Structure formats: structure tokens, C-alpha cells
């Protein structure tokens, strides 16, 4: 089955129940517990989650797309711990390999059992650094939220931020947020 589109047609036709906010909060609490010894990683996913919620709301995403976006934003880097253990690094490819299984465990523990949602969340987590795999609005919103958070956390140079904006920020809400947080500068502004 294809992973294209925001969510599969069955979800859009209403065959899945609206995601209860308490379930999303439970996933966040479980992710905090999982990463309990890494405050920076926890603060990162909380930031990405908040930005992703803003983008999904601004883009008027339907409730099920919002659920996928929020769950994925919370769990997008959940593979880092296993990547560090198995490979002694946090390379993107290793995060993508390790993340879906851990995400599946956390989602199952939180009793998020809708197969379509779980599979979509796992697909995005397993490709969230592979921008060419971005195949839907839900994926795009998570990528933008992560890039906005990383642009701040990594204290990127203006030229790098401009390139990220030009190449990867596509939603209107993401563009407004990015330009509001990081006023785009011309090369002349930072060369002198």
C-alpha cells in the first residue's frame, strides 16, 4: 500500500476515530520517560511538537492528519538512543533505522492501535531525514517543524538558514513562522 498523501483515503473517509488529546499526551509522557536522561533531546521534541501543531493548525489539517503530525513530531528522534547503543553514533541513517520499532512500542503501550496512523507515523520517522521521501503534507509539516527547531538549536548562519527556507519550507504557515523567527537576510547583511 502506498504511503502517499496526508493519510490514506480510509482515514480521510472517517473510518478512524478522532485521536483523543489524552492519547497524544500519553505518548509525550512515555517519550519523556524513554529519554529521561537527555534533557536536550526531550526539549527538542517538545519544541518540534509545538511547532508542528502550529503548522498543522495554520494549514487547517484535518484531525487525523494533525494526530499523525503530532505523534510523529513527538517520536521523530526516538531512534537516537538505540543508534548510540548499537552504532556509537546518532547518524541520520541509524536514527531512521532504529526509530520505527521504538515508536511502535510506545504507540502500542499508549494503546494507539489504528494501523493506518501507526504505520504512517513509523514511515515518516523512518525517513524524516530523507527529504526526497517526503510524500505528503503530514510529512512536510514534521520536516518543517524539525528544521525550524534545528535552525535555532544549531545557531545556523544566515546563509544556511536562507538555503533551508528556500529549499525545504513549503507550507504557508511554515514560511510565516520561519521568516518571523529568522528574518531572512541577504548575503550583504552578513558579510559586513
Residue frames as a rotation matrix with the C-alpha (Angstrom) as fourth column:
UNK 1
0.581 0.814 0.000 0.00
0.814 -0.581 0.000 0.00
0.000 0.000 -1.000 0.00
UNK 2
-0.076 -0.595 0.800 1.29
0.548 -0.696 -0.465 3.46
0.833 0.403 0.379 -0.84
UNK 3
-0.184 -0.068 -0.980 2.25
0.938 -0.309 -0.155 5.91
-0.293 -0.949 0.121 1.88
UNK 4
-0.817 -0.217 0.535 1.44
0.449 -0.821 0.353 8.90
0.362 0.528 0.768 -0.33
UNK 5
0.093 0.853 0.513 -0.89
0.175 -0.522 0.835 11.70
0.980 0.012 -0.198 0.66
UNK 6
-0.134 -0.101 0.986 -1.54
-0.823 -0.543 -0.168 13.15
0.552 -0.834 -0.011 4.07
UNK 7
-0.533 0.067 0.843 -3.11
-0.506 0.773 -0.382 9.94
-0.678 -0.630 -0.379 5.26
UNK 8
-0.959 0.141 0.248 -4.73
0.273 0.698 0.661 7.10
-0.080 0.702 -0.708 3.41
UNK 9
-0.633 0.765 0.118 -8.17
-0.342 -0.413 0.844 7.50
0.695 0.494 0.523 1.90
UNK 10
-0.061 0.644 -0.763 -9.75
0.605 0.631 0.485 5.28
0.794 -0.432 -0.428 4.53
UNK 11
-0.514 -0.176 -0.839 -8.73
0.825 -0.371 -0.427 7.65
-0.236 -0.912 0.336 7.30
UNK 12
-0.989 0.120 -0.087 -9.96
-0.139 -0.951 0.276 10.65
-0.049 0.285 0.957 5.34
UNK 13
-0.392 0.901 -0.186 -13.34
-0.142 0.141 0.980 8.95
0.909 0.411 0.073 4.90
UNK 14
-0.053 0.381 0.923 -13.65
-0.914 -0.391 0.109 8.80
0.402 -0.838 0.369 8.65
UNK 15
0.546 0.258 -0.798 -13.00
-0.087 0.964 0.252 5.11
0.834 -0.068 0.548 9.32
UNK 16
-0.380 -0.677 -0.630 -10.79
0.683 0.254 -0.685 6.02
0.624 -0.690 0.366 12.25
UNK 17
0.627 0.616 -0.477 -11.89
0.770 -0.400 0.497 7.67
0.115 -0.679 -0.725 15.44
UNK 18
0.642 -0.361 0.677 -10.70
-0.220 -0.932 -0.288 11.17
0.735 0.036 -0.677 16.25
UNK 19
-0.162 -0.804 -0.572 -7.44
0.550 0.407 -0.729 10.97
0.819 -0.432 0.377 18.19
UNK 20
0.844 0.442 -0.305 -8.07
0.463 -0.310 0.831 11.79
0.272 -0.842 -0.466 21.83
UNK 21
0.501 -0.650 0.572 -5.74
-0.464 -0.759 -0.456 14.55
0.730 -0.036 -0.682 23.09
UNK 22
0.606 -0.250 0.755 -5.03
-0.725 0.218 0.654 12.45
-0.328 -0.943 -0.050 26.19
UNK 23
0.859 -0.310 0.408 -3.56
0.401 0.902 -0.159 9.71
-0.319 0.300 0.899 23.98
UNK 24
0.560 -0.673 0.483 -1.14
0.272 -0.402 -0.875 12.17
0.782 0.621 -0.042 22.40
UNK 25
0.445 -0.369 0.816 -0.20
-0.800 -0.572 0.178 13.44
0.402 -0.732 -0.550 25.86
UNK 26
0.815 -0.129 0.565 0.41
-0.256 0.794 0.552 9.87
-0.520 -0.594 0.614 26.99
UNK 27
0.745 -0.584 0.321 2.77
0.621 0.432 -0.654 9.32
0.243 0.687 0.685 24.05
UNK 28
0.398 -0.599 0.695 4.63
-0.252 -0.800 -0.545 12.51
0.882 0.042 -0.469 25.00
UNK 29
0.572 -0.150 0.806 4.91
-0.818 -0.031 0.575 11.35
-0.061 -0.988 -0.141 28.62
UNK 30
0.866 -0.257 0.429 6.19
0.208 0.965 0.157 7.96
-0.455 -0.046 0.889 27.52
UNK 31
0.608 -0.674 0.420 8.74
0.474 -0.116 -0.873 9.61
0.637 0.730 0.249 25.20
UNK 32
0.421 -0.437 0.795 9.91
-0.687 -0.726 -0.036 11.82
0.593 -0.531 -0.605 28.08
UNK 33
0.717 -0.122 0.686 10.33
-0.508 0.583 0.634 8.73
-0.477 -0.803 0.357 30.26
UNK 34
0.866 -0.381 0.324 12.19
0.496 0.736 -0.460 6.93
-0.063 0.559 0.826 27.46
UNK 35
0.228 -0.789 0.571 14.64
0.470 -0.424 -0.774 9.84
0.853 0.445 0.274 27.03
UNK 36
0.904 0.361 -0.229 14.67
0.359 -0.346 0.867 10.69
0.234 -0.866 -0.443 30.76
UNK 37
0.378 -0.836 -0.397 18.44
0.636 -0.078 0.768 11.13
-0.673 -0.543 0.502 30.93
UNK 38
-0.626 -0.584 0.518 18.67
0.774 -0.382 0.504 13.52
-0.096 0.716 0.691 27.97
UNK 39
0.003 0.649 -0.761 17.02
0.475 -0.670 -0.570 16.87
-0.880 -0.359 -0.310 28.67
UNK 40
-0.580 -0.284 -0.764 18.24
-0.450 -0.670 0.591 18.38
-0.679 0.686 0.261 25.40
UNK 41
-0.973 0.230 -0.032 16.58
0.111 0.584 0.804 15.62
0.204 0.778 -0.594 23.36
UNK 42
-0.302 0.903 -0.306 13.34
0.914 0.183 -0.361 15.98
-0.270 -0.389 -0.881 25.36
UNK 43
-0.071 0.254 -0.965 13.30
0.104 -0.960 -0.260 19.75
-0.992 -0.119 0.041 24.89
UNK 44
-0.877 -0.274 -0.396 13.96
-0.356 -0.183 0.916 19.27
-0.323 0.944 0.063 21.18
UNK 45
-0.797 0.600 0.072 10.98
0.506 0.597 0.623 17.01
0.331 0.532 -0.779 20.58
UNK 46
-0.075 0.780 -0.622 8.74
0.820 -0.307 -0.483 19.18
-0.568 -0.546 -0.616 22.75
UNK 47
-0.355 -0.136 -0.925 9.76
-0.239 -0.943 0.231 22.17
-0.904 0.303 0.302 20.61
UNK 48
-0.983 -0.018 -0.183 9.24
-0.182 0.253 0.950 20.27
0.030 0.967 -0.252 17.36
UNK 49
-0.542 0.835 -0.093 5.85
0.840 0.537 -0.074 19.06
-0.012 -0.119 -0.993 18.61
UNK 50
-0.008 0.544 -0.839 4.70
0.454 -0.746 -0.488 22.61
-0.891 -0.385 -0.241 19.40
UNK 51
-0.562 -0.252 -0.787 5.89
-0.511 -0.642 0.571 23.98
-0.650 0.724 0.232 16.06
UNK 52
-0.978 0.209 0.013 4.30
0.153 0.668 0.728 21.04
0.144 0.714 -0.685 14.21
UNK 53
-0.271 0.923 -0.273 0.98
0.875 0.118 -0.469 21.69
-0.401 -0.366 -0.840 15.99
UNK 54
-0.094 0.178 -0.979 1.15
-0.059 -0.983 -0.173 25.34
-0.994 0.041 0.103 14.92
UNK 55
-0.828 -0.260 -0.497 1.85
-0.492 -0.089 0.866 24.40
-0.269 0.962 -0.054 11.30
UNK 56
-0.832 0.551 0.065 -0.90
0.540 0.780 0.316 21.76
0.124 0.298 -0.946 11.21
UNK 57
-0.066 0.823 -0.565 -3.37
0.713 -0.357 -0.603 24.21
-0.698 -0.443 -0.563 12.70
UNK 58
-0.231 -0.112 -0.966 -2.35
-0.322 -0.928 0.184 27.01
-0.918 0.354 0.179 10.35
UNK 59
-0.909 -0.146 -0.391 -2.63
-0.417 0.271 0.868 24.69
-0.021 0.952 -0.307 7.36
UNK 60
-0.035 0.986 0.161 -6.11
-0.977 0.000 -0.212 23.62
-0.209 -0.165 0.964 8.55
UNK 61
-0.782 -0.304 -0.544 -5.13
-0.415 0.905 0.090 19.95
0.465 0.296 -0.834 8.59
UNK 62
0.339 0.916 -0.216 -7.93
-0.435 0.356 0.827 17.52
0.834 -0.187 0.520 9.41
UNK 63
0.623 -0.008 0.782 -7.95
-0.780 0.061 0.623 15.86
-0.053 -0.998 0.032 12.83
UNK 64
0.915 -0.272 0.297 -6.34
0.240 0.961 0.138 12.62
-0.323 -0.055 0.945 11.70
UNK 65
0.466 -0.786 0.406 -3.55
0.441 -0.192 -0.877 14.42
0.767 0.588 0.258 9.86
UNK 66
0.356 -0.300 0.885 -2.97
-0.699 -0.714 0.039 16.52
0.620 -0.633 -0.464 13.00
UNK 67
0.854 -0.011 0.520 -2.71
-0.400 0.625 0.670 13.30
-0.332 -0.780 0.530 15.02
UNK 68
0.752 -0.622 0.220 -0.11
0.648 0.636 -0.419 11.85
0.120 0.457 0.881 12.65
UNK 69
0.319 -0.637 0.701 1.84
0.059 -0.725 -0.686 15.14
0.946 0.260 -0.194 12.67
UNK 70
0.490 -0.098 0.866 1.79
-0.807 -0.426 0.408 15.42
0.329 -0.899 -0.288 16.46
UNK 71
0.910 -0.136 0.392 2.67
-0.086 0.862 0.500 11.79
-0.405 -0.488 0.773 17.15
UNK 72
0.635 -0.707 0.310 5.47
0.683 0.328 -0.652 11.88
0.360 0.626 0.692 14.59
UNK 73
0.361 -0.499 0.788 6.83
-0.273 -0.865 -0.422 15.17
0.892 -0.062 -0.448 15.92
UNK 74
0.689 -0.062 0.723 6.98
-0.720 0.061 0.691 13.72
-0.087 -0.996 -0.003 19.43
UNK 75
0.694 -0.303 0.653 8.66
0.022 0.916 0.402 10.49
-0.720 -0.264 0.642 18.30
UNK 76
0.949 -0.211 -0.235 10.71
-0.261 -0.106 -0.959 11.63
0.178 0.972 -0.156 15.29
UNK 77
0.080 -0.997 0.009 14.11
-0.744 -0.066 -0.665 11.24
0.664 0.046 -0.746 17.03
UNK 78
0.676 0.292 0.677 13.17
-0.717 0.475 0.511 8.28
-0.172 -0.830 0.530 19.26
UNK 79
0.929 -0.337 -0.154 15.76
0.240 0.864 -0.442 6.12
0.282 0.374 0.884 17.47
UNK 80
0.404 -0.836 0.371 18.72
-0.576 -0.548 -0.607 8.12
0.710 0.031 -0.703 18.76
UNK 81
0.354 -0.268 0.896 19.15
-0.871 0.254 0.420 6.13
-0.341 -0.929 -0.144 22.00
UNK 82
0.743 -0.044 0.668 19.35
0.115 0.992 -0.061 2.78
-0.660 0.122 0.742 20.17
UNK 83
0.864 -0.469 0.183 21.55
0.119 -0.162 -0.979 4.32
0.489 0.868 -0.084 17.50
UNK 84
0.328 -0.753 0.571 24.02
-0.863 -0.484 -0.143 5.43
0.384 -0.446 -0.809 20.16
UNK 85
0.376 -0.126 0.918 23.97
-0.613 0.709 0.349 1.98
-0.695 -0.694 0.190 21.77
UNK 86
0.783 0.045 0.621 24.25
0.299 0.848 -0.438 -0.05
-0.546 0.528 0.650 18.55
UNK 87
0.632 -0.464 0.621 26.46
0.674 -0.066 -0.736 2.18
0.382 0.883 0.271 16.40
UNK 88
-0.027 -0.611 -0.791 28.01
0.865 -0.410 0.288 4.62
-0.501 -0.677 0.540 18.88
UNK 89
-0.980 -0.195 0.029 26.63
0.185 -0.860 0.475 7.49
-0.068 0.471 0.880 16.80
UNK 90
-0.132 0.968 -0.214 23.42
0.287 -0.170 -0.943 9.33
-0.949 -0.186 -0.255 16.06
UNK 91
-0.953 -0.252 -0.165 23.77
-0.092 -0.280 0.956 9.45
-0.288 0.926 0.244 12.28
UNK 92
-0.307 0.894 -0.326 20.54
-0.905 -0.381 -0.192 10.15
-0.296 0.236 0.926 10.44
UNK 93
-0.179 0.215 -0.960 20.51
-0.641 0.715 0.279 6.77
0.746 0.666 0.010 8.72
UNK 94
-0.814 -0.171 -0.556 20.83
0.252 0.758 -0.601 4.98
0.524 -0.629 -0.574 12.06
UNK 95
-0.796 0.606 0.005 18.10
-0.347 -0.449 -0.823 7.10
-0.496 -0.657 0.568 13.65
UNK 96
-0.120 0.774 -0.621 15.82
-0.991 -0.059 0.119 6.23
0.056 0.630 0.775 10.75
UNK 97
-0.373 -0.083 -0.924 16.64
-0.275 0.961 0.025 2.51
0.886 0.263 -0.381 11.08
UNK 98
-0.868 -0.113 -0.484 16.11
0.382 0.472 -0.794 2.36
0.318 -0.874 -0.366 14.84
UNK 99
-0.886 0.441 0.139 13.22
-0.456 -0.781 -0.426 4.79
-0.079 -0.441 0.894 15.30
UNK 100
-0.231 0.901 -0.367 10.19
-0.706 0.105 0.700 2.95
0.670 0.421 0.612 13.88
UNK 101
-0.184 0.145 -0.972 10.46
0.372 0.926 0.068 -0.07
0.910 -0.350 -0.224 16.20
UNK 102
-0.865 -0.147 -0.480 10.74
0.502 -0.267 -0.823 2.09
-0.007 -0.952 0.305 19.33
UNK 103
-0.773 0.633 -0.028 7.90
-0.632 -0.766 0.116 4.30
0.052 0.108 0.993 18.11
UNK 104
-0.175 0.715 -0.677 5.75
-0.308 0.613 0.727 1.21
0.935 0.336 0.113 17.54
UNK 105
-0.472 -0.081 -0.878 6.41
0.691 0.584 -0.425 0.06
0.547 -0.807 -0.220 21.11
UNK 106
-0.955 0.088 -0.283 5.49
0.127 -0.741 -0.660 3.45
-0.268 -0.666 0.697 22.61
UNK 107
-0.574 0.789 -0.218 2.37
-0.753 -0.405 0.518 3.79
0.320 0.462 0.827 20.45
UNK 108
-0.172 0.485 -0.858 1.28
0.077 0.875 0.479 0.27
0.982 0.016 -0.187 21.40
UNK 109
-0.697 -0.147 -0.702 1.86
0.688 0.141 -0.712 0.96
0.204 -0.979 0.003 25.10
UNK 110
-0.886 0.380 -0.264 -0.29
-0.258 -0.879 -0.401 4.10
-0.384 -0.288 0.877 24.75
UNK 111
-0.315 0.782 0.537 -2.97
0.515 0.617 -0.595 1.95
-0.797 0.089 -0.597 23.08
UNK 112
0.084 0.247 -0.965 -2.81
-0.754 -0.617 -0.223 3.81
-0.651 0.747 0.135 19.79
UNK 113
-0.306 -0.109 0.946 -3.86
0.092 0.985 0.144 0.86
-0.948 0.131 -0.291 17.72
UNK 114
0.776 0.577 -0.254 -5.13
-0.173 -0.193 -0.966 2.38
-0.606 0.794 -0.050 14.48
UNK 115
0.285 -0.702 0.652 -2.92
0.698 0.618 0.361 0.58
-0.657 0.353 0.667 11.98
UNK 116
0.541 -0.039 0.840 -3.10
0.736 -0.460 -0.496 3.34
0.406 0.887 -0.220 9.37
UNK 117
0.902 -0.201 0.382 -1.95
-0.322 -0.903 0.285 6.02
0.287 -0.381 -0.879 11.82
UNK 118
0.638 -0.690 0.342 0.75
-0.134 0.338 0.931 3.83
-0.758 -0.640 0.123 13.39
UNK 119
0.321 -0.522 0.790 2.15
0.852 0.523 -0.001 2.79
-0.412 0.674 0.613 10.01
UNK 120
0.678 -0.048 0.733 2.19
0.443 -0.770 -0.460 6.38
0.586 0.637 -0.501 8.74
UNK 121
0.882 -0.383 0.274 3.97
-0.462 -0.588 0.664 7.63
-0.093 -0.712 -0.696 11.88
UNK 122
0.455 -0.735 0.503 6.55
0.185 0.630 0.754 4.85
-0.871 -0.250 0.423 11.57
UNK 123
0.471 -0.259 0.843 7.07
0.882 0.106 -0.459 5.56
0.030 0.960 0.279 7.86
UNK 124
0.811 -0.155 0.564 7.76
-0.017 -0.970 -0.242 9.25
0.584 0.187 -0.790 8.47
UNK 125
0.756 -0.567 0.328 10.07
-0.461 -0.104 0.881 8.51
-0.465 -0.817 -0.340 11.43
UNK 126
0.393 -0.593 0.703 11.94
0.458 0.789 0.409 6.01
-0.797 0.161 0.582 9.27
UNK 127
0.096 -0.328 0.940 12.52
0.979 -0.139 -0.149 8.65
0.180 0.934 0.308 6.59
UNK 128
0.814 0.478 -0.329 12.43
0.542 -0.828 0.140 12.02
-0.206 -0.292 -0.934 8.37
UNK 129
0.151 -0.809 -0.568 15.99
-0.140 -0.586 0.798 12.92
-0.979 -0.041 -0.202 7.35
UNK 130
-0.698 -0.282 0.658 15.48
0.558 0.362 0.747 11.66
-0.448 0.889 -0.095 3.80
UNK 131
-0.400 0.570 -0.717 13.76
-0.254 -0.821 -0.511 14.71
-0.880 -0.023 0.474 2.38
UNK 132
-0.754 0.108 -0.648 13.32
-0.645 0.066 0.761 13.13
0.125 0.992 0.020 -1.04
UNK 133
-0.835 0.461 -0.299 10.95
0.467 0.882 0.055 10.62
0.289 -0.094 -0.953 0.63
UNK 134
-0.740 0.579 -0.343 8.59
-0.079 -0.581 -0.810 13.41
-0.668 -0.572 0.476 1.70
UNK 135
-0.908 0.389 0.155 5.35
0.321 0.407 0.855 12.26
0.270 0.826 -0.494 0.15
UNK 136
0.069 0.998 -0.013 2.58
0.793 -0.047 0.608 14.18
0.606 -0.052 -0.794 1.86
UNK 137
0.260 0.134 0.956 1.53
-0.201 -0.961 0.190 17.24
0.945 -0.241 -0.223 3.79
UNK 138
0.993 0.115 0.035 1.86
-0.062 0.240 0.969 15.43
0.103 -0.964 0.245 7.14
UNK 139
0.428 -0.904 0.002 5.48
0.901 0.427 0.078 14.51
-0.071 -0.032 0.997 6.38
UNK 140
-0.053 -0.428 0.902 6.21
0.551 -0.766 -0.331 18.05
0.833 0.480 0.276 5.15
UNK 141
0.648 0.370 0.665 4.85
-0.278 -0.698 0.660 19.64
0.709 -0.612 -0.350 8.34
UNK 142
0.923 -0.368 -0.114 7.07
0.287 0.457 0.842 17.45
-0.258 -0.810 0.527 10.53
UNK 143
0.134 -0.908 0.398 10.14
0.970 0.039 -0.238 18.20
0.201 0.418 0.886 8.38
UNK 144
0.110 -0.047 0.993 9.47
0.197 -0.978 -0.068 21.93
0.974 0.203 -0.098 8.62
UNK 145
0.910 0.264 0.319 8.97
-0.249 -0.268 0.931 21.83
0.331 -0.927 -0.179 12.39
UNK 146
0.702 -0.707 -0.085 12.21
0.634 0.566 0.527 19.89
-0.325 -0.424 0.845 12.85
UNK 147
-0.028 -0.735 0.678 14.14
0.885 -0.333 -0.325 22.25
0.464 0.591 0.660 10.57
UNK 148
0.450 0.236 0.861 12.80
-0.094 -0.947 0.308 25.32
0.888 -0.220 -0.403 12.37
UNK 149
0.992 -0.081 0.099 13.82
-0.088 0.132 0.987 23.87
-0.093 -0.988 0.124 15.75
UNK 150
0.462 -0.873 0.159 17.22
0.845 0.487 0.220 22.77
-0.270 0.033 0.962 14.43
UNK 151
0.205 -0.371 0.906 17.88
0.578 -0.701 -0.418 26.15
0.790 0.609 0.071 12.82
UNK 152
0.674 0.071 0.735 17.60
-0.471 -0.726 0.502 27.75
0.569 -0.684 -0.456 16.27
UNK 153
0.945 -0.243 0.217 19.25
-0.058 0.530 0.846 25.00
-0.321 -0.813 0.487 18.32
UNK 154
0.415 -0.822 0.391 22.22
0.885 0.464 0.035 24.72
-0.210 0.332 0.920 15.95
UNK 155
0.396 -0.215 -0.893 22.63
0.103 -0.956 0.276 28.52
-0.912 -0.201 -0.356 15.72
UNK 156
0.184 -0.279 0.942 22.92
0.921 0.384 -0.066 28.36
-0.343 0.880 0.328 11.94
UNK 157
-0.773 -0.507 -0.382 24.48
0.286 -0.816 0.503 31.10
-0.566 0.279 0.775 9.87
UNK 158
-0.033 0.807 -0.590 22.05
-0.411 -0.549 -0.728 33.34
-0.911 0.218 0.350 7.96
UNK 159
-0.368 -0.141 -0.919 23.14
-0.930 0.069 0.362 31.93
0.012 0.988 -0.157 4.59
UNK 160
-0.985 0.008 -0.172 22.39
0.013 0.999 -0.029 28.39
0.172 -0.031 -0.985 5.78
UNK 161
-0.493 0.860 -0.130 19.01
0.252 -0.002 -0.968 29.44
-0.833 -0.510 -0.216 7.18
UNK 162
-0.090 0.437 -0.895 18.16
-0.780 -0.590 -0.210 31.15
-0.620 0.679 0.394 3.88
UNK 163
-0.699 -0.235 -0.676 19.04
-0.646 0.613 0.455 27.95
0.307 0.754 -0.580 1.98
UNK 164
-0.910 0.413 0.015 16.86
0.342 0.771 -0.537 25.85
-0.233 -0.484 -0.843 4.30
UNK 165
-0.215 0.866 -0.452 13.97
-0.141 -0.485 -0.863 28.25
-0.966 -0.122 0.227 3.81
UNK 166
-0.152 0.113 -0.982 14.35
-0.938 -0.329 0.107 28.27
-0.311 0.938 0.156 0.02
UNK 167
-0.681 -0.274 -0.679 14.79
-0.582 0.765 0.275 24.51
0.444 0.583 -0.681 -0.36
UNK 168
-0.843 0.182 -0.507 12.63
0.335 0.914 -0.229 22.93
0.422 -0.363 -0.831 2.33
UNK 169
-0.674 0.647 -0.355 10.00
0.202 -0.301 -0.932 25.24
-0.710 -0.700 0.072 3.82
UNK 170
-0.917 0.307 0.253 6.90
0.283 0.054 0.958 24.89
0.280 0.950 -0.137 1.64
UNK 171
-0.019 0.973 -0.232 3.74
0.981 0.062 0.181 25.40
0.191 -0.224 -0.956 3.69
UNK 172
0.165 0.151 0.975 2.45
0.190 -0.975 0.118 28.95
0.968 0.166 -0.190 4.07
UNK 173
0.964 0.215 0.155 2.38
-0.114 -0.190 0.975 28.59
0.239 -0.958 -0.158 7.86
UNK 174
0.544 -0.833 -0.097 5.92
0.782 0.462 0.418 27.20
-0.304 -0.304 0.903 7.91
UNK 175
-0.109 -0.567 0.816 7.11
0.783 -0.554 -0.281 30.10
0.612 0.609 0.505 5.77
UNK 176
0.507 0.371 0.778 5.48
-0.120 -0.864 0.489 32.65
0.853 -0.341 -0.394 8.08
UNK 177
0.982 -0.166 -0.091 6.96
0.130 0.237 0.963 31.01
-0.138 -0.957 0.254 11.17
UNK 178
0.291 -0.943 0.164 10.43
0.950 0.304 0.063 30.70
-0.110 0.137 0.984 9.66
UNK 179
-0.124 -0.316 0.941 10.50
0.544 -0.814 -0.202 34.31
0.830 0.487 0.273 8.45
UNK 180
0.716 0.462 0.523 9.12
-0.168 -0.613 0.772 35.51
0.677 -0.641 -0.361 11.78
UNK 181
0.908 -0.406 -0.100 11.72
0.265 0.375 0.888 33.64
-0.323 -0.834 0.448 13.82
UNK 182
-0.124 -0.985 0.122 14.65
0.630 0.017 0.777 34.12
-0.767 0.172 0.618 11.45
UNK 183
0.686 0.335 -0.646 14.36
-0.230 -0.742 -0.630 37.29
-0.690 0.581 -0.432 9.38
UNK 184
0.585 -0.459 0.669 15.86
0.775 0.558 -0.296 36.32
-0.238 0.691 0.682 6.05
UNK 185
0.430 -0.565 -0.705 19.00
-0.152 -0.815 0.560 38.23
-0.890 -0.133 -0.436 5.27
UNK 186
0.959 -0.227 -0.171 20.78
-0.166 0.042 -0.985 38.97
0.231 0.973 0.003 2.06
UNK 187
0.456 -0.867 -0.200 24.41
0.837 0.495 -0.234 37.97
0.301 -0.061 0.952 1.70
UNK 188
-0.130 -0.514 0.848 25.32
0.190 -0.852 -0.488 41.65
0.973 0.097 0.209 2.04
UNK 189
0.633 0.475 0.611 23.73
-0.464 -0.398 0.791 41.76
0.619 -0.785 -0.031 5.50
UNK 190
0.964 -0.219 0.153 26.05
-0.014 0.531 0.847 39.17
-0.267 -0.819 0.508 6.99
UNK 191
0.492 -0.837 0.240 29.24
0.759 0.278 -0.589 39.72
0.426 0.472 0.772 5.02
UNK 192
-0.108 -0.554 0.825 29.97
0.096 -0.832 -0.546 43.08
0.989 0.020 0.143 6.61
